[in-house]
């Protein structure tokens, strides 16, 4: 792997701290749910819902929460707000740095690529010159199937799950977001993806799409091409 530029290292550092804060916030949210549930106060899933309903629960004098637990939950709620503010600040800084890369806007046009996925790919891939093709990059992310050869015949198995776990997770999340609306799409990507779902199921289709998105990202970064949906998702 080539030595990362200062900008790549900066983005990597921001990503690392941001990920740590997200883990901390998730743990705090889970603690709030667990403590409140002991007193019969149940919050629906979702960070946004919790942030909206917790203040009202703290003000409700008839929901069974004790004075002690109200004080604890208020402190945890304040922690969640502070952590969320810090995450937003890091996200803004991450995006600001990534925008300086000449291929940033081109990558954003790829389905499933938001600012975080784009910045993460840029910070790890750089110019892409360390890989000879997109498949090598996808393999490095752990998005290609393992192969088993016997008697001159090769069989494709599950993902290797080797390589860059964070990028693999981000690409899969991006692919999952794309699949959520695939049934409504009548373009080349919709036909390709819906056909794959029909043949292989949603889980394998998501992984296959993440693999393809990784290959597309490498091609765009390593050259001067723009994303072309009809070309990227050709169907027979």
C-alpha positions in Angstrom: 0.0 0.0 0.0 1.3 3.5 -0.8 2.0 6.0 1.9 -1.1 8.0 2.6 -1.2 11.7 2.1 -1.7 14.1 5.0 -5.3 14.7 3.8 -5.9 10.9 3.8 -4.5 10.5 7.3 -6.6 13.5 8.5 -9.8 11.9 7.1 -8.9 8.6 8.6 -8.4 10.1 12.0 -11.7 11.9 11.8 -13.4 8.7 10.7 -11.9 6.8 13.6 -13.0 9.3 16.3 -16.4 9.6 14.7 -16.9 5.8 14.7 -15.8 5.7 18.4 -18.4 8.4 19.3 -21.1 6.5 17.4 -20.4 3.4 19.4 -20.5 5.4 22.6 -23.8 7.1 21.7 -25.3 3.7 20.8 -24.2 2.3 24.1 -25.7 5.3 26.0 -29.0 5.0 24.1 -29.2 1.3 24.9 -28.5 2.1 28.6 -31.4 4.7 28.6 -33.8 2.1 27.1 -32.7 -0.6 29.6 -33.0 1.7 32.7 -36.4 3.2 31.6 -37.8 -0.3 30.8 -37.2 -1.4 34.4 -39.8 1.2 35.4 -42.2 0.2 32.6 -41.3 3.1 30.3 -40.6 1.8 26.8 -39.2 3.8 23.9 -39.6 2.7 20.3 -36.5 1.9 18.3 -34.6 4.8 16.7 -32.3 7.5 18.0 -34.5 10.3 16.7 -37.6 8.8 18.4 -35.8 8.5 21.7 -34.5 12.1 21.6 -38.1 13.3 20.9 -39.9 11.2 23.5 -37.4 11.1 26.4 -37.8 14.8 27.5 -41.6 14.2 27.7 -41.1 11.0 29.7 -38.9 12.9 32.2 -41.6 15.5 32.6 -44.4 13.0 33.1 -44.9 12.7 36.9 -47.3 9.7 36.5 -45.2 7.2 34.5 -43.6 5.5 37.5 -40.0 6.9 37.1 -38.4 7.6 40.5 -36.5 10.8 41.3 -33.2 8.9 41.1 -33.8 7.4 37.7 -35.1 10.7 36.3 -31.8 12.3 37.3 -29.8 9.5 35.7 -31.8 9.6 32.5 -31.5 13.4 32.3 -27.7 13.1 32.6 -27.6 10.4 29.9 -29.9 12.4 27.7 -27.5 15.4 28.0 -24.6 13.0 27.1 -26.4 11.9 24.0 -27.0 15.5 22.9 -23.3 16.4 23.4 -22.1 13.2 21.6 -24.5 13.9 18.7 -23.2 17.4 18.4 -19.6 16.2 18.3 -20.5 13.6 15.6 -22.2 16.3 13.5 -19.1 18.5 13.8 -16.8 15.7 12.8 -19.0 14.8 9.9 -18.9 18.4 8.6 -15.1 18.5 8.9 -14.8 15.1 7.2 -16.9 16.3 4.3 -15.0 19.6 4.1 -11.7 17.7 3.7 -13.0 15.2 1.3 -14.4 17.9 -1.0 -10.8 18.9 -1.9 -10.2 15.6 -3.7 -10.8 16.1 -7.5 -12.9 13.0 -7.7 -15.2 13.7 -4.7 -18.2 15.0 -6.7 -17.8 12.2 -9.3 -18.0 9.6 -6.5 -21.1 11.2 -5.0 -23.0 10.3 -8.2 -22.6 6.6 -7.5 -25.8 5.1 -6.0 -25.4 4.5 -2.3 -22.5 6.9 -2.0 -23.2 9.6 0.5 -20.6 12.0 2.0 -19.3 9.4 4.6 -19.0 6.5 2.2 -17.3 8.8 -0.3 -14.8 10.3 2.2 -14.0 6.8 3.6 -13.3 5.4 0.1 -11.1 8.4 -0.8 -9.1 8.2 2.4 -8.3 4.5 1.9 -8.1 4.4 -1.9 -6.3 7.7 -2.7 -5.6 7.6 -6.4 -6.3 3.9 -6.7 -2.9 3.2 -8.2 -2.2 0.4 -5.7 -4.8 -1.8 -7.4 -4.6 -2.9 -11.1 -8.4 -3.2 -11.4 -11.7 -2.8 -9.5 -11.9 -6.5 -8.6 -8.6 -6.2 -6.6 -10.1 -3.3 -4.6 -13.3 -5.2 -3.9 -11.2 -8.2 -2.9 -9.3 -6.0 -0.5 -12.6 -4.9 1.0 -13.6 -8.6 1.4 -16.4 -8.4 -1.1 -15.5 -11.2 -3.5 -16.5 -14.8 -2.9 -14.1 -17.4 -1.8 -13.2 -20.1 -4.4 -12.8 -23.8 -3.8 -11.1 -25.8 -6.6 -11.4 -29.6 -6.9 -10.8 -31.8 -9.9 -10.2 -28.8 -12.1 -13.6 -27.3 -11.2 -13.9 -24.0 -9.2 -16.9 -23.4 -6.9 -17.8 -19.9 -5.6 -18.5 -19.8 -1.9 -19.4 -17.0 0.6 -17.5 -13.7 1.1 -14.0 -14.0 2.3 -14.6 -11.3 5.0 -10.9 -10.5 4.9 -9.5 -7.0 4.2 -10.9 -3.6 5.2 -13.9 -4.4 7.4 -15.0 -0.8 7.7 -15.1 -0.1 4.0 -16.9 -3.4 3.4 -19.5 -2.5 6.0 -20.0 1.0 4.5 -20.4 -0.4 0.9 -22.9 -3.0 2.1 -24.9 -0.3 4.0 -24.9 1.8 0.8 -26.0 -1.2 -1.3 -28.8 -2.0 1.2 -30.1 1.6 0.9 -30.2 1.3 -2.9 -32.0 -2.0 -2.7 -34.7 -0.5 -0.6 -36.0 1.4 -3.6 -35.0 -1.0 -6.3 -38.4 -2.4 -6.9 -39.6 1.1 -8.0 -36.8 1.6 -10.5 -37.3 0.8 -14.2 -33.8 1.9 -15.3 -30.8 -0.3 -16.0 -29.8 -0.6 -12.4 -33.3 -1.5 -11.3 -33.6 -4.3 -13.9 -30.1 -5.6 -13.0 -30.7 -5.6 -9.3 -34.3 -6.9 -9.3 -33.3 -9.7 -11.6 -30.5 -10.6 -9.2 -32.8 -10.5 -6.3 -35.2 -12.9 -8.1 -32.3 -15.3 -8.8 -30.2 -15.2 -5.7 -32.2 -13.4 -3.0 -31.9 -10.1 -1.2 -28.8 -10.8 0.9 -26.6 -12.0 -1.9 -27.9 -9.2 -4.1 -26.8 -6.7 -1.6 -23.3 -8.1 -1.4 -23.1 -8.3 -5.2 -24.2 -4.7 -5.5 -21.6 -3.6 -2.9 -19.0 -5.5 -4.9 -20.0 -3.7 -8.1 -20.1 -0.3 -6.3 -16.6 -0.8 -5.1 -15.4 -1.6 -8.6 -17.2 1.4 -10.0 -15.6 3.6 -7.3 -12.1 2.4 -8.2 -12.6 3.1 -11.9 -13.9 6.6 -11.2 -11.0 7.4 -8.8 -8.3 5.9 -11.0 -9.4 7.7 -14.2 -11.3 10.7 -15.3 -14.6 9.0 -16.1 -18.0 10.0 -14.7 -20.6 7.5 -13.4 -22.9 6.3 -16.2 -25.7 4.2 -14.9 -26.6 2.5 -18.2 -23.0 1.5 -18.7 -22.4 0.3 -15.2 -25.5 -1.9 -15.0 -25.7 -3.5 -18.4 -28.2 -6.4 -18.6 -28.2 -9.2 -21.1 
